[in-house]
């Protein structure tokens, strides 16, 4: 298992369940993990772990538009870190952690709440470009 795959699996193991239950306790176990078809997401070791952990994963067709709300969070994070102008990897890491911790739960909730609107727009565009 390469470094990126190992890192991804560690993130899932260490944070996925606790983050989902702490952030959205009302969901209980009814939540579904959404991830795209990135090779680290579809690797055998990750799929096996998700199955063993009984985590439901949303089926994601190949070559589909990326509607995952986390992409919007990454964009927000990149913009905030860029403003700080890190000059080395240590600063980049520090600034990413600082800015990540500042993202409010409401930002996540807004993206999740707007998901249906984005999905309808993509469907109407038959998978072509949208404003999202």
DSSP file (Angstrom, degrees, kcal/mol; ACC not computed):
  #  RESIDUE AA STRUCTURE BP1 BP2  ACC     N-H-->O    O-->H-N    N-H-->O    O-->H-N    TCO  KAPPA ALPHA  PHI   PSI    X-CA   Y-CA   Z-CA
    1    1 A X              0   0    0      0, 0.0     2,-0.0     0, 0.0     0, 0.0   0.000 360.0 360.0 360.0 127.9    0.0    0.0    0.0
    2    2 A X     >  -     0   0    0      1,-0.1     4,-2.5     4,-0.0     5,-0.2  -0.203 360.0 -97.2 -79.1 174.5    1.5    3.3   -1.0
    3    3 A X  H  > S+     0   0    0      1,-0.2     4,-2.7     2,-0.2     5,-0.2   0.882 120.6  47.7 -60.2 -44.9    1.7    6.5    1.2
    4    4 A X  H  > S+     0   0    0      2,-0.2     4,-2.6     1,-0.2    -1,-0.2   0.924 113.5  48.0 -65.3 -44.2   -1.4    8.2   -0.2
    5    5 A X  H  > S+     0   0    0      2,-0.2     4,-2.4     1,-0.2    -2,-0.2   0.916 113.3  48.4 -61.2 -43.6   -3.5    5.1    0.1
    6    6 A X  H  X S+     0   0    0     -4,-2.5     4,-2.3     1,-0.2    -2,-0.2   0.916 111.5  49.9 -63.1 -44.3   -2.2    4.5    3.7
    7    7 A X  H  X S+     0   0    0     -4,-2.7     4,-2.2     2,-0.2    -2,-0.2   0.918 110.9  49.3 -60.7 -44.5   -2.9    8.1    4.6
    8    8 A X  H  X S+     0   0    0     -4,-2.6     4,-2.4     1,-0.2    -2,-0.2   0.925 111.1  48.8 -63.1 -44.7   -6.5    8.0    3.2
    9    9 A X  H  X S+     0   0    0     -4,-2.4     4,-2.7     1,-0.2    -1,-0.2   0.887 110.3  51.9 -63.3 -38.8   -7.2    4.8    5.1
   10   10 A X  H  X S+     0   0    0     -4,-2.3     4,-2.9     2,-0.2     5,-0.3   0.891 108.1  51.8 -64.3 -39.5   -5.8    6.3    8.3
   11   11 A X  H  X>S+     0   0    0     -4,-2.2     4,-2.5     2,-0.2     5,-0.9   0.937 111.6  46.9 -61.9 -46.3   -8.1    9.3    7.9
   12   12 A X  I  X>S+     0   0    0     -4,-2.4     4,-1.1     3,-0.2     5,-0.6   0.953 115.9  44.7 -59.6 -49.7  -11.1    7.1    7.5
   13   13 A X  I  <5S+     0   0    0     -4,-2.7    -2,-0.2     1,-0.2    -1,-0.2   0.909 120.8  38.6 -60.3 -44.6  -10.2    5.0   10.5
   14   14 A X  I  <5S+     0   0    0     -4,-2.9    -1,-0.2    -5,-0.2    -2,-0.2   0.794 133.0  10.7 -81.7 -29.5   -9.3    7.9   12.7
   15   15 A X  I  X5S+     0   0    0     -4,-2.5     4,-2.9    -5,-0.3     5,-0.3   0.706  97.3  84.5-126.6 -25.9  -12.0   10.5   11.8
   16   16 A X  I  X<S+     0   0    0     -4,-1.1     4,-2.3    -5,-0.9     5,-0.2   0.931 100.0  34.2 -57.6 -58.0  -14.8    9.3    9.7
   17   17 A X  H  ><S+     0   0    0     -5,-0.6     4,-2.4     1,-0.2     5,-0.3   0.939 121.0  47.2 -65.3 -46.8  -17.2    7.8   12.2
   18   18 A X  H  > S+     0   0    0      1,-0.2     4,-2.3     2,-0.2     5,-0.3   0.903 113.3  49.3 -64.3 -39.4  -16.4   10.2   15.0
   19   19 A X  H  X S+     0   0    0     -4,-2.9     4,-2.7     2,-0.2     5,-0.3   0.935 112.6  46.9 -64.4 -45.8  -16.7   13.3   12.8
   20   20 A X  H  X S+     0   0    0     -4,-2.3     4,-2.2    -5,-0.3     7,-0.2   0.909 116.6  42.9 -65.6 -41.4  -20.1   12.2   11.3
   21   21 A X  H  < S+     0   0    0     -4,-2.4    -1,-0.2    -5,-0.2    -2,-0.2   0.851 117.8  45.2 -75.1 -33.4  -21.6   11.3   14.7
   22   22 A X  H  < S+     0   0    0     -4,-2.3     3,-0.5    -5,-0.3    -2,-0.2   0.907 119.1  41.6 -73.4 -41.5  -20.3   14.4   16.4
   23   23 A X  H  < S+     0   0    0     -4,-2.7    -2,-0.2    -5,-0.3    -3,-0.2   0.857 132.9  18.7 -76.3 -36.1  -21.2   16.8   13.6
   24   24 A X    ><  +     0   0    0     -4,-2.2     3,-1.7    -5,-0.3     4,-0.5  -0.538  66.2 161.9-135.4  68.7  -24.6   15.3   12.8
   25   25 A X  G >  S+     0   0    0     -3,-0.5     3,-1.2     1,-0.3    -1,-0.1   0.792  72.0  67.7 -62.2 -27.2  -25.8   13.2   15.8
   26   26 A X  G 3  S+     0   0    0      1,-0.3    -1,-0.3    -3,-0.1     3,-0.1   0.732  91.4  63.1 -66.1 -19.8  -29.4   13.3   14.5
   27   27 A X  G X  S+     0   0    0     -3,-1.7     3,-2.7     1,-0.2    -1,-0.3   0.756  78.3 179.9 -74.7 -23.1  -28.4   11.2   11.5
   28   28 A X  T <  S-     0   0    0     -3,-1.2     3,-0.3    -4,-0.5    -1,-0.2  -0.397  70.5 -27.6  57.8-128.5  -27.5    8.3   13.7
   29   29 A X  T 3  S+     0   0    0      1,-0.2    -1,-0.3    -2,-0.1    -2,-0.1   0.195 117.7  97.0-100.4  15.1  -26.3    5.5   11.4
   30   30 A X    <   +     0   0    0     -3,-2.7    -1,-0.2     2,-0.1    -2,-0.1   0.493  57.4 107.7 -85.2  -1.0  -28.5    6.7    8.5
   31   31 A X        -     0   0    0     -3,-0.3    25,-0.4    -4,-0.1     2,-0.4  -0.351  55.8-149.2 -77.4 158.4  -25.7    8.7    6.8
   32   32 A X        -     0   0    0     23,-0.1     2,-0.3    -2,-0.1    25,-0.2  -0.993  16.1-123.6-128.9 133.4  -24.0    7.6    3.6
   33   33 A X  B     -a   57   0A   0     23,-3.1    25,-3.1    -2,-0.4     2,-0.5  -0.601  23.3-158.0 -76.8 131.8  -20.4    8.3    2.6
   34   34 A X        +     0   0    0     -2,-0.3     2,-0.3    23,-0.2    25,-0.1  -0.959  25.9 148.0-112.6 124.4  -20.0   10.1   -0.7
   35   35 A X        -     0   0    0     -2,-0.5    -2,-0.0    23,-0.4     2,-0.0  -0.977  38.2-120.2-148.0 156.8  -16.7    9.9   -2.5
   36   36 A X        -     0   0    0     -2,-0.3    26,-0.1     1,-0.1    24,-0.1  -0.026  42.8 -84.6 -86.7-165.5  -15.8    9.9   -6.2
   37   37 A X        +     0   0    0     24,-0.2     5,-0.1     4,-0.1    -1,-0.1   0.046  68.5 148.3 -94.5  26.3  -13.9    7.2   -8.2
   38   38 A X    >>  -     0   0    0      1,-0.1     4,-1.5     3,-0.1     3,-1.3  -0.346  60.3-115.4 -54.9 140.2  -10.4    8.3   -7.2
   39   39 A X  H 3> S+     0   0    0      1,-0.3     4,-0.5     2,-0.2    -1,-0.1   0.823 115.6  54.9 -53.2 -34.5   -8.2    5.2   -7.1
   40   40 A X  H 34 S+     0   0    0      1,-0.2     3,-0.3     2,-0.2    -1,-0.3   0.825 108.1  50.3 -70.7 -26.9   -7.6    5.6   -3.4
   41   41 A X  H <4 S+     0   0    0     -3,-1.3    -1,-0.2     1,-0.2    -2,-0.2   0.806 116.9  39.4 -76.3 -29.3  -11.4    5.6   -2.8
   42   42 A X  H  < S+     0   0    0     -4,-1.5    -1,-0.2    -5,-0.1    -2,-0.2   0.287  85.6 127.3-105.3   8.8  -12.0    2.5   -4.8
   43   43 A X     X  -     0   0    0     -4,-0.5     4,-2.7    -3,-0.3     5,-0.2  -0.290  69.7-117.3 -66.6 153.4   -8.9    0.5   -3.8
   44   44 A X  H  > S+     0   0    0      1,-0.2     4,-2.7     2,-0.2     5,-0.2   0.905 113.2  51.9 -57.3 -45.4   -9.5   -3.0   -2.5
   45   45 A X  H  > S+     0   0    0      1,-0.2     4,-1.9     2,-0.2    -1,-0.2   0.879 112.4  45.4 -64.0 -38.5   -8.1   -2.2    1.0
   46   46 A X  H  > S+     0   0    0      2,-0.2     4,-2.7     1,-0.2     5,-0.2   0.930 113.0  49.3 -70.6 -45.5  -10.4    0.9    1.4
   47   47 A X  H  X S+     0   0    0     -4,-2.7     4,-2.4     1,-0.2    -2,-0.2   0.913 111.5  50.3 -60.1 -42.8  -13.5   -1.0    0.1
   48   48 A X  H  X S+     0   0    0     -4,-2.7     4,-2.6    -5,-0.2    -1,-0.2   0.918 111.3  48.3 -61.5 -43.6  -12.8   -3.9    2.5
   49   49 A X  H  X S+     0   0    0     -4,-1.9     4,-2.5     2,-0.2    -2,-0.2   0.928 111.0  50.0 -64.1 -44.2  -12.4   -1.5    5.4
   50   50 A X  H  <>S+     0   0    0     -4,-2.7     5,-2.7     1,-0.2     4,-0.3   0.900 112.3  48.2 -60.6 -41.2  -15.6    0.4    4.6
   51   51 A X  H ><5S+     0   0    0     -4,-2.4     3,-1.2    -5,-0.2    -2,-0.2   0.935 112.5  47.7 -64.1 -46.2  -17.5   -3.0    4.4
   52   52 A X  H 3<5S+     0   0    0     -4,-2.6    -2,-0.2     1,-0.3    -1,-0.2   0.860 112.6  49.1 -63.4 -35.3  -16.0   -4.2    7.7
   53   53 A X  T 3<5S-     0   0    0     -4,-2.5    -1,-0.3    -5,-0.2    -2,-0.2   0.478 111.3-125.3 -82.5  -1.8  -16.9   -0.9    9.4
   54   54 A X  T < 5 +     0   0    0     -3,-1.2     2,-0.6    -4,-0.3    -3,-0.2   0.887  53.0 158.5  58.1  42.9  -20.4   -1.2    7.9
   55   55 A X      < -     0   0    0     -5,-2.7     2,-0.3    -6,-0.1    -1,-0.2  -0.868  37.3-135.4 -99.4 122.1  -20.2    2.2    6.3
   56   56 A X        -     0   0    0     -2,-0.6   -23,-3.1   -25,-0.4     2,-0.4  -0.572  18.7-157.0 -77.4 138.0  -22.6    2.7    3.4
   57   57 A X  B     -a   33   0A   0     -2,-0.3     2,-0.3   -25,-0.2   -23,-0.2  -0.962  18.3-119.7-120.5 131.8  -21.1    4.3    0.3
   58   58 A X        -     0   0    0    -25,-3.1   -23,-0.4    -2,-0.4     2,-0.1  -0.499  34.5-114.0 -66.5 128.9  -23.0    6.2   -2.3
   59   59 A X        -     0   0    0     -2,-0.3     2,-0.5   -25,-0.1    -1,-0.1  -0.449  34.4-162.8 -64.7 137.4  -22.6    4.5   -5.7
   60   60 A X        -     0   0    0     -2,-0.1    -1,-0.0   -24,-0.1     4,-0.0  -0.953  10.7-135.4-131.3 112.1  -20.8    6.9   -8.0
   61   61 A X    >   -     0   0    0     -2,-0.5     3,-1.0     1,-0.1   -24,-0.2  -0.305  31.1 -99.9 -67.5 149.2  -20.8    6.4  -11.8
   62   62 A X  T 3  S+     0   0    0      1,-0.2    -1,-0.1   -26,-0.1   -26,-0.0  -0.290 104.1  15.3 -61.9 150.7  -17.5    6.8  -13.7
   63   63 A X  T 3  S+     0   0    0      1,-0.2    -1,-0.2   -26,-0.0     2,-0.2   0.763  92.6 149.3  57.3  29.2  -16.9   10.1  -15.5
   64   64 A X    <   -     0   0    0     -3,-1.0    -1,-0.2     1,-0.1    -4,-0.0  -0.556  56.8 -91.1 -90.9 157.8  -19.7   11.8  -13.5
   65   65 A X        -     0   0    0     -2,-0.2     2,-1.1     1,-0.1    -1,-0.1  -0.372  45.2-111.1 -62.3 147.1  -19.7   15.5  -12.5
   66   66 A X        +     0   0    0      1,-0.2    -1,-0.1    -3,-0.1   -30,-0.0  -0.709  49.9 159.2 -86.6 102.8  -18.0   16.0   -9.1
   67   67 A X        +     0   0    0     -2,-1.1     2,-0.3     4,-0.0    -1,-0.2   0.304  23.9 132.9-104.1   7.0  -20.9   17.1   -6.8
   68   68 A X    >   -     0   0    0      1,-0.2     3,-2.0     2,-0.1     4,-0.5  -0.428  55.3-141.4 -64.6 122.5  -19.1   16.2   -3.6
   69   69 A X  T >> S+     0   0    0      1,-0.3     4,-1.3    -2,-0.3     3,-0.9   0.749  95.4  73.2 -57.0 -23.9  -19.6   19.1   -1.2
   70   70 A X  H 3> S+     0   0    0      1,-0.3     4,-2.8     2,-0.2    -1,-0.3   0.809  84.9  66.5 -63.2 -26.5  -16.0   18.6    0.1
   71   71 A X  H <> S+     0   0    0     -3,-2.0     4,-1.9     1,-0.2    -1,-0.3   0.884 100.5  49.4 -61.0 -36.7  -14.7   20.1   -3.2
   72   72 A X  H <> S+     0   0    0     -3,-0.9     4,-2.2    -4,-0.5    -1,-0.2   0.874 109.9  50.9 -68.3 -36.8  -16.3   23.4   -2.2
   73   73 A X  H  X S+     0   0    0     -4,-1.3     4,-2.8     2,-0.2    -2,-0.2   0.910 107.9  52.5 -66.0 -42.0  -14.6   23.1    1.2
   74   74 A X  H  X S+     0   0    0     -4,-2.8     4,-3.0     1,-0.2    -2,-0.2   0.918 109.2  50.5 -59.4 -41.9  -11.2   22.4   -0.4
   75   75 A X  H  X S+     0   0    0     -4,-1.9     4,-2.3     2,-0.2    -2,-0.2   0.927 110.9  48.1 -62.7 -44.6  -11.7   25.6   -2.6
   76   76 A X  H  X S+     0   0    0     -4,-2.2     4,-2.2     1,-0.2    -1,-0.2   0.934 113.5  48.1 -59.6 -45.8  -12.5   27.6    0.5
   77   77 A X  H  X S+     0   0    0     -4,-2.8     4,-2.6     1,-0.2     5,-0.3   0.926 110.0  51.3 -62.0 -46.2   -9.5   26.2    2.3
   78   78 A X  H  X S+     0   0    0     -4,-3.0     4,-2.6     1,-0.2    -1,-0.2   0.906 110.3  49.7 -58.9 -42.7   -7.1   26.9   -0.7
   79   79 A X  H  X S+     0   0    0     -4,-2.3     4,-1.6     1,-0.2    -1,-0.2   0.925 112.6  46.5 -63.5 -44.4   -8.3   30.5   -0.9
   80   80 A X  H  X S+     0   0    0     -4,-2.2     4,-0.8     1,-0.2    -2,-0.2   0.894 115.3  45.5 -66.2 -39.9   -7.7   31.1    2.8
   81   81 A X  H >X S+     0   0    0     -4,-2.6     3,-0.7     1,-0.2     4,-0.6   0.894 108.2  57.5 -70.0 -39.5   -4.3   29.5    2.8
   82   82 A X  H >< S+     0   0    0     -4,-2.6     3,-1.2    -5,-0.3    -1,-0.2   0.876 100.6  58.0 -58.4 -38.5   -3.3   31.3   -0.4
   83   83 A X  H 3< S+     0   0    0     -4,-1.6    -1,-0.2     1,-0.3    -2,-0.2   0.839 102.6  54.3 -60.6 -33.5   -3.9   34.6    1.4
   84   84 A X  H << S-     0   0    0     -4,-0.8    -1,-0.3    -3,-0.7    -2,-0.2   0.622 100.0-143.1 -78.6 -12.4   -1.4   33.7    4.1
   85   85 A X    <<  -     0   0    0     -3,-1.2    -3,-0.1    -4,-0.6    -2,-0.1   0.945  13.0-148.4  51.5  65.6    1.3   33.0    1.4
   86   86 A X        -     0   0    0     -5,-0.5    -1,-0.1     1,-0.1     3,-0.1  -0.343  10.5-162.6 -62.0 144.0    3.1   30.0    2.9
   87   87 A X        +     0   0    0      1,-0.1     2,-0.3    -2,-0.0    -1,-0.1   0.489  67.7  16.0-108.0  -6.5    6.8   30.0    2.1
   88   88 A X  S  > S-     0   0    0      1,-0.1     4,-2.5     0, 0.0     5,-0.2  -0.952  85.1 -93.9-156.3 174.0    7.5   26.4    2.9
   89   89 A X  H  > S+     0   0    0     -2,-0.3     4,-2.6     1,-0.2     5,-0.2   0.854 120.1  55.6 -64.5 -36.1    5.9   23.0    3.5
   90   90 A X  H  > S+     0   0    0      2,-0.2     4,-2.4     1,-0.2    -1,-0.2   0.936 110.9  43.9 -63.4 -46.1    5.8   23.5    7.3
   91   91 A X  H  > S+     0   0    0      2,-0.2     4,-3.3     1,-0.2     5,-0.3   0.913 111.7  54.3 -64.3 -42.1    4.0   26.8    7.0
   92   92 A X  H  X S+     0   0    0     -4,-2.5     4,-2.4     1,-0.2    -2,-0.2   0.936 110.9  45.8 -56.8 -47.3    1.6   25.3    4.4
   93   93 A X  H  X S+     0   0    0     -4,-2.6     4,-2.2     2,-0.2    -1,-0.2   0.925 114.6  47.7 -61.6 -46.4    0.8   22.5    6.8
   94   94 A X  H  X S+     0   0    0     -4,-2.4     4,-2.6     1,-0.2    -2,-0.2   0.932 113.3  47.2 -61.1 -48.0    0.3   24.9    9.7
   95   95 A X  H  X S+     0   0    0     -4,-3.3     4,-2.9     1,-0.2     5,-0.3   0.883 110.3  53.1 -64.9 -38.5   -1.9   27.3    7.7
   96   96 A X  H  X S+     0   0    0     -4,-2.4     4,-2.6    -5,-0.3    -1,-0.2   0.935 111.6  45.7 -61.4 -45.4   -4.0   24.4    6.4
   97   97 A X  H  X S+     0   0    0     -4,-2.2     4,-2.0     2,-0.2    -2,-0.2   0.920 114.2  48.5 -64.3 -43.1   -4.7   23.2    9.9
   98   98 A X  H  X S+     0   0    0     -4,-2.6     4,-0.7     1,-0.2    -2,-0.2   0.946 115.9  42.2 -61.8 -48.9   -5.4   26.6   11.2
   99   99 A X  H >X S+     0   0    0     -4,-2.9     4,-0.6     1,-0.2     3,-0.6   0.866 110.9  56.0 -69.7 -35.6   -7.8   27.5    8.4
  100  100 A X  H >< S+     0   0    0     -4,-2.6     3,-1.2    -5,-0.3    -1,-0.2   0.913 105.1  53.1 -60.8 -41.6   -9.5   24.1    8.4
  101  101 A X  H 3< S+     0   0    0     -4,-2.0    -1,-0.2     1,-0.2    -2,-0.2   0.713 103.6  58.5 -68.5 -18.9  -10.3   24.5   12.1
  102  102 A X  H << S+     0   0    0     -4,-0.7     2,-0.4    -3,-0.6    -1,-0.2   0.618  76.4 109.0 -84.8 -13.3  -12.0   27.9   11.4
  103  103 A X    <<  -     0   0    0     -3,-1.2     2,-0.1    -4,-0.6   -30,-0.0  -0.511  68.6-134.3 -69.5 122.8  -14.5   26.4    8.9
  104  104 A X    >>  -     0   0    0     -2,-0.4     3,-1.3     1,-0.1     4,-1.1  -0.436  13.4-120.0 -81.1 150.2  -17.8   26.6   10.7
  105  105 A X  H 3> S+     0   0    0      1,-0.3     4,-2.6     2,-0.2     5,-0.2   0.829 112.6  65.5 -54.8 -33.5  -20.4   23.7   10.8
  106  106 A X  H 3> S+     0   0    0      1,-0.2     4,-2.6     2,-0.2    -1,-0.3   0.827  95.0  57.2 -61.7 -32.4  -22.8   26.0    9.0
  107  107 A X  H <> S+     0   0    0     -3,-1.3     4,-1.6     2,-0.2    -1,-0.2   0.924 109.8  43.9 -65.3 -42.8  -20.6   26.1    6.0
  108  108 A X  H  X S+     0   0    0     -4,-1.1     4,-2.4     1,-0.2    -2,-0.2   0.932 113.9  50.7 -63.9 -45.5  -20.8   22.3    5.7
  109  109 A X  H  X S+     0   0    0     -4,-2.6     4,-3.0     1,-0.2    -2,-0.2   0.887 107.0  53.9 -62.4 -39.7  -24.5   22.3    6.4
  110  110 A X  H  X S+     0   0    0     -4,-2.6     4,-1.7     1,-0.2    -1,-0.2   0.906 109.9  47.9 -61.8 -41.7  -25.1   24.9    3.7
  111  111 A X  H  < S+     0   0    0     -4,-1.6     4,-0.3     2,-0.2    -2,-0.2   0.909 113.6  46.6 -66.4 -41.7  -23.4   22.8    1.1
  112  112 A X  H >< S+     0   0    0     -4,-2.4     3,-1.3     1,-0.2     4,-0.4   0.922 111.5  51.6 -66.2 -42.8  -25.3   19.7    2.2
  113  113 A X  H 3< S+     0   0    0     -4,-3.0     3,-0.4     1,-0.3     4,-0.3   0.829 110.4  49.5 -63.2 -31.6  -28.6   21.6    2.1
  114  114 A X  T 3X S+     0   0    0     -4,-1.7     4,-2.0    -5,-0.2    -1,-0.3   0.433  83.7  96.1 -86.8   1.4  -27.9   22.9   -1.4
  115  115 A X  H <> S+     0   0    0     -3,-1.3     4,-2.9    -4,-0.3     5,-0.2   0.910  80.0  52.3 -60.1 -45.5  -27.0   19.5   -2.7
  116  116 A X  H  > S+     0   0    0     -4,-0.4     4,-2.5    -3,-0.4    -1,-0.2   0.903 108.8  51.2 -60.3 -41.1  -30.5   18.8   -4.2
  117  117 A X  H  > S+     0   0    0     -4,-0.3     4,-2.0     2,-0.2    -1,-0.2   0.916 112.7  45.9 -61.3 -44.2  -30.4   22.1   -6.1
  118  118 A X  H  X S+     0   0    0     -4,-2.0     4,-2.4     1,-0.2    -2,-0.2   0.909 111.9  51.5 -65.3 -41.7  -27.0   21.2   -7.6
  119  119 A X  H  X S+     0   0    0     -4,-2.9     4,-2.5     1,-0.2    -2,-0.2   0.907 109.2  49.7 -63.0 -42.6  -28.1   17.7   -8.4
  120  120 A X  H  X S+     0   0    0     -4,-2.5     4,-2.7     2,-0.2    -1,-0.2   0.906 110.5  51.0 -62.6 -42.0  -31.2   19.0  -10.3
  121  121 A X  H  X S+     0   0    0     -4,-2.0     4,-1.9     2,-0.2    -2,-0.2   0.913 111.1  47.3 -63.8 -41.9  -29.1   21.5  -12.2
  122  122 A X  H  <>S+     0   0    0     -4,-2.4     5,-2.5     2,-0.2     6,-0.3   0.917 112.4  50.2 -63.8 -42.7  -26.7   18.8  -13.3
  123  123 A X  H ><5S+     0   0    0     -4,-2.5     3,-1.3     1,-0.2    -2,-0.2   0.917 110.4  49.1 -62.4 -43.2  -29.5   16.5  -14.3
  124  124 A X  H 3<5S+     0   0    0     -4,-2.7    -1,-0.2     1,-0.3    -2,-0.2   0.846 110.7  50.7 -65.3 -32.7  -31.2   19.2  -16.3
  125  125 A X  T ><5S-     0   0    0     -4,-1.9     3,-1.9    -5,-0.2    -1,-0.3   0.417 111.4-126.5 -83.6   2.7  -27.8   19.9  -18.0
  126  126 A X  T < 5S-     0   0    0     -3,-1.3    -3,-0.2     1,-0.3    -2,-0.1   0.869  72.5 -48.0  52.3  41.8  -27.6   16.2  -18.7
  127  127 A X  T 3 <S+     0   0    0     -5,-2.5    -1,-0.3     1,-0.3    -4,-0.1   0.402 111.0 124.8  85.8  -3.2  -24.2   16.0  -17.1
  128  128 A X  S <  S-     0   0    0     -3,-1.9    -1,-0.3    -6,-0.3    -3,-0.2  -0.192  72.6 -53.5 -80.9-179.6  -22.8   19.1  -19.0
  129  129 A X        +     0   0    0     -3,-0.1     2,-0.2     2,-0.1    -1,-0.2  -0.190  58.1 176.9 -58.8 139.7  -21.3   22.1  -17.3
  130  130 A X        -     0   0    0     -3,-0.1    -1,-0.0     0, 0.0    -8,-0.0  -0.769  48.5 -96.3-129.5 178.2  -23.2   24.0  -14.7
  131  131 A X              0   0    0      1,-0.3    -2,-0.1    -2,-0.2   -13,-0.0   0.619 360.0 360.0 -73.0  -9.5  -22.4   26.9  -12.5
  132  132 A X              0   0    0    -14,-0.1    -1,-0.3     0, 0.0    -3,-0.0   0.425 360.0 360.0 -93.0 360.0  -21.5   24.4   -9.8
